[in-house]
Amino acid sequence: MNFSDLEKAALQLNELYEQLEAKRYGRVWSTQELALGFMGDVGDLAKLVQAHAGVRTIDDVQAKLGHELSDCLWSVLVLANKCGIDLQAEFVRNTKEISEYVSNELGK
């Protein structure tokens, strides 16, 4: 699966979530609410990373870690889309700039 496939799958799932939110609550989550949900997922991810490192005890940590990383990726893809960000282009640009900076620092 390539980046655009991941993005498409994330947005299709978001459409389903929005249908469910409209049915249950009469509205869909705002970008602010999506960001708050993402923050909760990041907190859960941090605890799972600690468990993976042996600092916490969480049953079935590997499967839960994979699930939470996937949730976080979904949130990032959806938020980027809703904010009009071409995440793939930004990722390529940003990693290129950082790689050049680090390479220059290593060359000193």
C-alpha positions as CSV (number, residue, x, y, z in Angstrom):
1,M,0.0,0.0,0.0
2,N,1.5,3.4,-1.0
3,F,0.9,6.8,0.6
4,S,-2.1,7.7,-1.5
5,D,-3.7,4.4,-0.7
6,L,-3.2,5.0,3.0
7,E,-4.7,8.5,2.6
8,K,-7.7,7.3,0.7
9,A,-8.4,4.5,3.2
10,A,-8.1,7.1,6.1
11,L,-10.5,9.5,4.4
12,Q,-13.0,6.7,3.5
13,L,-13.1,5.7,7.2
14,N,-13.5,9.4,8.2
15,E,-16.5,9.6,5.9
16,L,-18.0,6.6,7.7
17,Y,-17.3,8.2,11.1
18,E,-18.9,11.4,10.0
19,Q,-22.0,9.6,9.0
20,L,-22.1,7.9,12.4
21,E,-21.5,11.2,14.2
22,A,-24.3,12.9,12.3
23,K,-26.6,10.1,13.1
24,R,-25.8,10.0,16.8
25,Y,-25.1,13.7,17.5
26,G,-26.5,15.6,14.6
27,R,-23.1,17.0,13.6
28,V,-19.6,15.9,12.8
29,W,-16.4,16.5,14.8
30,S,-14.6,19.7,14.1
31,T,-10.9,19.8,13.3
32,Q,-10.3,20.9,16.9
33,E,-12.2,17.9,18.2
34,L,-10.2,15.6,15.9
35,A,-7.0,17.2,17.2
36,L,-8.1,16.6,20.8
37,G,-8.9,12.9,19.9
38,F,-5.4,12.7,18.4
39,M,-3.9,14.1,21.6
40,G,-5.6,11.3,23.6
41,D,-4.2,8.7,21.2
42,V,-0.7,10.1,21.5
43,G,-1.0,9.8,25.3
44,D,-2.1,6.2,24.9
45,L,0.8,5.7,22.5
46,A,3.3,7.1,25.0
47,K,2.1,4.6,27.6
48,L,2.4,1.7,25.2
49,V,6.0,2.8,24.1
50,Q,6.9,2.7,27.8
51,A,5.4,-0.8,28.1
52,H,7.4,-1.8,25.0
53,A,10.5,-0.5,26.7
54,G,9.7,-2.4,29.9
55,V,8.8,0.6,32.0
56,R,5.1,-0.3,32.3
57,T,3.2,-3.6,32.2
58,I,0.5,-3.8,29.6
59,D,-0.8,-7.1,28.3
60,D,-0.4,-7.8,24.5
61,V,1.6,-4.6,24.2
62,Q,2.9,-5.3,20.6
63,A,-0.6,-5.6,19.1
64,K,-1.8,-2.6,21.1
65,L,1.2,-0.6,20.0
66,G,0.5,-1.4,16.4
67,H,-3.2,-0.4,16.8
68,E,-2.3,2.9,18.5
69,L,0.3,3.8,15.9
70,S,-2.3,3.1,13.2
71,D,-4.9,5.3,15.1
72,C,-2.3,8.2,15.2
73,L,-1.5,7.8,11.5
74,W,-5.2,7.9,10.7
75,S,-5.6,11.1,12.7
76,V,-2.6,12.8,11.1
77,L,-3.8,11.9,7.6
78,V,-7.4,13.1,8.3
79,L,-6.2,16.3,10.0
80,A,-3.8,17.2,7.1
81,N,-6.6,16.7,4.6
82,K,-9.1,18.8,6.6
83,C,-6.5,21.6,6.9
84,G,-5.6,21.5,3.2
85,I,-2.1,20.2,3.7
86,D,-0.5,18.0,1.1
87,L,1.1,15.8,3.7
88,Q,3.1,13.7,1.2
89,A,4.7,16.8,-0.3
90,E,5.4,18.4,3.1
91,F,6.9,15.1,4.3
92,V,9.3,14.9,1.3
93,R,10.2,18.6,1.6
94,N,10.7,18.5,5.4
95,T,12.8,15.3,5.5
96,K,15.0,16.6,2.6
97,E,15.6,19.9,4.5
98,I,16.4,18.1,7.8
99,S,18.6,15.5,6.1
100,E,20.6,18.3,4.4
101,Y,20.9,20.1,7.8
102,V,22.1,17.0,9.6
103,S,24.5,16.1,6.8
104,N,26.0,19.6,7.0
105,E,26.3,19.4,10.8
106,L,28.0,16.0,10.5
107,G,30.4,17.4,7.9
108,K,31.7,20.1,10.3
